[in-house]
Each structure stands twice: as C-alpha cells, then as structure tokens.
Amino acid sequence: MTSPSKTRRRFDPAPLYKALFLTLVAAFVAVPLITTVLGGFKSLGELRTNPFGLPDVWEWENYWGILASKRYWVLLRNSLIIASLSTFLTLAVAAMAGFVFAHLKFFGSRMLGEYLMLGLLFPAATAILPLFIKVRDLGLLDTYFGVVLPQVAFSLAMSILLFRRFFKDLPPELLEAALIDGCSYIDYFRHMTLPLSRPILATVGTIAFVHSWNAYLVPLVMLNSDALYPWPLGIMVYQGEYSAEWNLILAFITLTILPTIVLFLLAQKHIVAGLTAGAVKG
Amino acid sequence: MTSSVSASILRPRARGPLSKLLADDKLATIALFLPPALLLYTLFVILPIGEAGYYSAFSWNGFGSPTNWIGFDNYRYVFENRAFGLALRNNVLIIVVSLLIQLPLALALAIALSEKFRGAVALRMLFFLPYVLAEIATGLIFSFVYDGNYGLLASVWRLFGAEAPHLLASPQTSMLAILIVIVWKYFGFHMMLYIAALQGIDRSLIEAARIDGASRFELLRYVVIPLLYPTIRLTVFFSVVGSLQLFDLVMPLTRGGPADSSNTLVSFLYNFGVMRMRVGFGSAVGVILFCICVTFAFTYKRWMMRDD
C-alpha cells in the first residue's frame, strides 16, 4: 500500500482490517482441508477428542491400508481412463470443428455454428433420463464409452467456441500463404494450426480433464458395476461401508484428492487460466 | 472471408482450376472435420432434450416402448409435488446467497488481493483450491465437519459445553449447511475472474481519481466497481446457471433430505425420476429445468449483457 504522503503518519487501521479479513477467510478455507488430512492420521477415539490439532500418535496404517488395497488403485485407474479418453476425444473432435468454423464459410455454416452453441444453454442433467435410455439402447451401458461420449458431447459447445476464437486470432497471412503454396486445409491444420495451438489445447484439455475427473452424475447413471467406477462413485460406496469410521474415510478422501492437489500445485497457472477461460469469452 | 487478394494477383490465369481444386479441398475438409462433432452433439445433446419433451407425455418405466400416453399429467404431478416446490425454493435460496454473500465476498477478496504483497499469490491459490476439488470430495469433507459426533463444529460446541447440533439431520438447518459449503466451494472462482478484470484496469484512471482527491471508498464506489460491471454481470450469470445445475454437492451431504428439505431441482430429478425409473416424470422435470435455463440465458443476455 502506498501511503499518500510521508509527512502524515497517522495510524491507518485499514491494513489491519484487511489482514484480519484475509486471515479469517484463509482459516475458513484451510481448516476443513487440514483437519481432513490430519484426521486420516488419527485413531477414531482421538478424532473425537482432538479434531483440530496434530495427532498424538500418527496412525500411518490408515493410509497404508488404503494404499495397499486394490480398490483405491482400481478407482484411480478407472478415473484416469475415463478422463483421458474424454479429454482426447474432446480435443480431437472440437479442434476439427473449430477449425472449420474459423476458416471455412459454406452454405449454412452460421446456422450450424448457432446450432452447436445451443449446448451452452443447458446442463446435461436436464436430459439425463433420455440420455440414459439412449446409452442403454446403444448397448453402451456399463462401459467406459457410455460415460465418455455424453461427457464429450456436452463439452463440445464450449470447446468449439474456444478453439474457433483462437484459430481466428492466428495471423490470416499464414493460411493465405500456405494455400497459395498448394497446401491443403487438412495439411495446414496438421502442420501449422496444431503446433501453434498449444495454449488453447492446454486450456481446453484442462477443462475437459478436470470436469471428467470430478464428474459424478453421468457415471452414476451410466455405470452399474463397481469394477468400472471412477473415484467419486467409489468414495461414496466406501463412505457407505465405513459410515462411522471417519478416520478411514478422511484418509480415503485425502488420497483421492491428492492427485488433484499435486497437479494443481504443479500447473496452477495453466489450471487457473484454463478453468476461467470459458468465462472470459469476448 | 478474405479470398486472398495476393493469390488472384499472382496467378490470374490459374484461377479457374485452382479455385475448383480449393473448393474440393474445402469440401473434403468440411466432410471430414465436421461430422464427428455434429454426430456426437446431435446424438447426445439435442436428441435427448427433444426426447425428454416426448417422454414427458407418457407414464413409462423405461422398459419396452412408451405407450401409456397421459398428456400433460406428468407436469401436473411435478407441480403438485411438495418436494418440487421445496427444491425450487432451495434453488432460489442458493441464487440469493450466491448473489448477496458469495459475489460481494469474492469481490472484496479480489480487491484485497489485487495489490502486491507477500503471500498474495499464495492466498489466491488457496482460495481457488476448493473450486478445483471435486464436489463429491467437498461434500464428504463437510459432512465430517458437520458430523454431530466427530465433526469440527461438534467439538467447537462441546468446548462451550453445549450438545452439538446435527445440522444435516434437521430439515430446518440442512439447507443452511449446504449454502455454507456452496460459498466455500465457489467464491474462489468468482474471485479469480474479478482479479483478472482488476488487472486489466487502466492504472491512469485510478491515479487520476486519486489526484482529484477521491477517498478509498469513493475510488471503489465510483471508479473501480463501475469498471468491473461487465465482469460482475458475467459472474452473476455463472452463479445462477451454476446453482440451477447443483447436484454433486448435495448427494454426499444430505441426498436431498431430511424430508426433502434440501433438494435442488437436479437432485429432485434424480431422487424422484432416475431412482424410481419414472422416465416420464423425470423427463418433465428435465424439460422444466431446461425451460428455466434457456429463458434465463436468453433474457439475461438480452437485457443485461447487451452492451458487452
């Protein structure tokens, strides 16, 4: 804070209030998270008497037991497969469509573009029952693709929008020069557009991955067998089984959100940019 | 489309066959690049919402084909359902809390954190972290926080010698508990949008106001906040749309209970439509939700965001 003049040095309470306010909010955010992580190290009895502080005895076996169980790894594997497939398909399908809408005018292109943008207006939940019946009739119920395809379809509108805007902002001289040299659109897409599009691929990929990784409703409706459950479904089952053993549940929660937190700390800039990008559309 | 001027100057004679070739290339590109997106989108987004409208006219459990036509009765059942009214009320409540508590909190934090000081970036990240966490994990963490026997709130209560309330188990407080979690989870997202907008503000405007003798409050009230109006309108939009589709957070906390006191529209759809396989009824709820979303999006864009 820059004080307006150095001659006047009266006590200014504003920074104090600000510090107090920030501390309170930081505590509001951090305390539930910290107690979750620490709670996983406590015995059930200690959790009850001492929920806030460090554990007296660090019960590593809560964590080791989960890490040694097949269950935890199967959940993470399923989530990883579903989220990777969703991300890859979203990137491929949306980038191609975004390329067409950015560079090619044809009869009906505007109308098609607006048709695709309808998807921005309503969430997947509105049509979840017909979606379930569709996936069932396609024979995709209880498969990874039964989850992946609807997720990709519902992320298309926003992704195409982001790709189209990015492609349009690339210098048009590039495309003109390439076309004069006899380069086809498809070659141009592969050899020029894609290599230049790392930032937007990272952005759209982040959104798609995080949404799929955290998704609950679509997998809940489409999957029946535990063997295919992604972690948000699996952790709900786990909580149902160990309903009173909060120390185990807290350890399980910690281990399942750990990948997200580690990734967030490693790539915070990309993730913040990616997740807020959809919002700042011009 | 700029049909490259330079091309026509450089090769005036090759125009005929070249443009034909280009046209074919165009066609090939469109034929290859567009269908995957259109197919997926039509099959899994547009058709289902249309079918929701169709199914909502039937009493159907999802097996065989829908034959029992009942017209608009499903809509009547929905509106006569007490739980639907509660869900609607809860969604309104979520929107009100988002607009009156969450967004002002986010704005205040953004203003406090937009100045550079040690730890500002770390605090931003801490406040954004809940947004990245899955709703399910968040819900479970808070069902521990609220737990009457082991939870954090319970131990705070015991500190004062009082019997801990089971916030999630009472119809009077279940929604309050959920609202607090909603603020916890989402304020960081809005704060980041405000911070981005604050960084885009022209410093000279603020300097000019300072030189003119504006107090800190006047500076905020008459300079900074008006400059943020486009972003504020955007965050209002996201708050409303987000609250209309809230579901994941409710499930680990209360599943909509007790006594349907904490359903949202989507959890109502899930509990009454999907769980009981009442396809017609659930589709009717979906159509109602769809209409609310689309009406809101169009009117809001039309009336509030027309100058953006």
Interface residues (C-beta under 8 A of the other chain):
Chain A: M1 P4 A14 K18 F21 L22 V25 A26 F28 V29 A30 V31 P32 L33 T35 T36 G39 L44 L47 R48 P51 F52 A92 V93 A94 M96 A97 F99 V100 L104 K105 F106 L112 Y115 L116 L118 G119 L120 L121 F122 P123 A125 T126 A127 I128 L129 P130 L131 F132 I133 K134 L149 P150 V152 A153 F154 L156 A157 I160 P172 E176 L179 I180 S184 Y185 I186 F189 V210 W213 N214 Y216 L217 V221 P232 I235 M236 Q239 W246 I249 L250 I253 T256 I257 T260 I261 F264 L265 Q268 I271 V272 L275 T276 A279 V280
Chain B: M1 T2 S4 S6 A7 L10 R11 L22 D25 K26 A28 T29 I30 L32 F33 L34 P36 A37 L38 L40 Y41 L43 F44 V45 I46 L47 P48 I49 E51 A52 Y55 G62 L105 A108 L109 A112 L113 E115 F117 L123 M125 L126 F127 F128 L129 P130 Y131 V132 L133 A134 E135 I136 A137 L140 I141 F142 F144 V145 D147 N149 Y150 G151 L152 S155 W184 G188 F189 M192 L193 A196 R210 R216 L234 T235 F238 V241 L244 Q245 F247 D248 M251 P252 V266 L269 Y270 G273 V274 V279 G282 S283 G286 V287 L289 F290 C293 V294 A297 F298
